[in-house]
Amino acid sequence: MVDHEELRKLAALAKLSLDGVDEEALIRDISEILEFARTVEGAEADPADETAMEPWPLREDIVAPSFDSESVLKNAGETRDGYYVARKMGGPLSEQHQ
């Protein structure tokens, strides 16, 4: 079972705030998750199970018509040299490539 100290350590590692959280309920939930993980970990599985060893059927690759790049790129906020320009996480588009 997880205790309050372990819960606080986990919260710090996950960069989560526990302000206003029902710690007892959270401890119960985490403990149940860990118990389930132990149950799954202890389950026996037959590695020689024939159904698990069968290869998935592959489909043949078929060349099909697609959209031309110009019509796709006209929907982009910003493009450069025929590619989408993606913004840096949280920043405006133009800031990344100046």
N, C-alpha and C positions, 0 to 999 in steps of 0.2 A: 504494500500500500504506500502511496505517496504521502509525504507529510508536508506541512506548511513550508519548511525550509527548502525541500526539494522543489515544491511548486514555485517558489520565488526564484530559485536558480533556473528552472526551466523558462520562466517568464523572462528573466534577464537574457538568457541565451536567444530566445525567440524575439527579443525586443518588444515584449508585450507589457502593457500597463495593467496592473491588477486593481487599480483604483475603482472602487464601487462594484467589484466583482464578488459574487458569493463564493469565497474560497472553498468552503466545505463542499459545495455542489461540484465545483471544478475538480477538486481532489477525488471525489467519487467517480466522476466521468473519466478522468485520466486513469484511475485505478482499474476501472472496468475495461478500458481500451487495452491496458497492459496485460490484464488477465486474459482477454481474448487473444492477444498476440502470443501469449505463452501456450494457449490451447492450440492455436494454429501451428506454432513451432513444434509442438509435440505430436502432431498428427502424422500418422504413417502414410506414406505414399509409395506405391510400387513403381520404381523407375522403369521397370520392364513392361509397363502397361502398353499393350499393342496399339490402343487407340491414340495414345500420346505420341507414338513413334511414327505414325503415318504422315507422309508429307502432305501439305496443303496442295490442292490442285491449282496449277498456275494457268492464267489466261494468256492467250497470245497477245502480244503487243500489236495494236492496230493504229496506224497513222491516220489521224482524222483532222479535218480542217479546224482551225482555231481562229481567234480574233487576231487582227493585225495589231502590232505594238502601238501604232499611232492612235488607234481608237481606244485602246486601253489606257494609254498614258494621258489622254486628254482629260481623264477624270482625276488625275493626281493633283495634289496641292502644289507640288514643285517637282520638276524633273531636271536631270542633268545627264547629258550624253546617252539618252535613251533609257534611263533608269529612273525609278522613283527615288526621291530624296526623302529619307526618313529623319524626323526630328530626333535630337538627342533626348533621352528620357526626361520629360518635364520641361524641355526648352522649346523655343520657337524654331521653325524650320530653317530660317535663314542664318541662324547663329552657328550651326554646325559646320557649314562649309565656307566660311569666310576666310 
